[in-house]
Amino acid sequence: MVLDVLEVPNELEPFRPEPLPRSGWRRATRENIDWAREYFVPWIGRRLTGRSSGDGIEPKRPVPRAVR
């Protein structure tokens, strides 16, 4: 830990999270396919057509105003 390297006295213990539950290869494959369908395929489509992910989105405040 950084505090040990800096020789700062402390009683902190490193956080050790519980291991994640194992999933079968079918479930992992299904999750990967779902992810690809939702995120990867649209990203490829935007790259091929030259569009940005922000194209067609209107600004929240289109008219500049004073900040109070």
Order of alpha helices (4+ residues) and beta strands (2+ residues): alpha-alpha-alpha
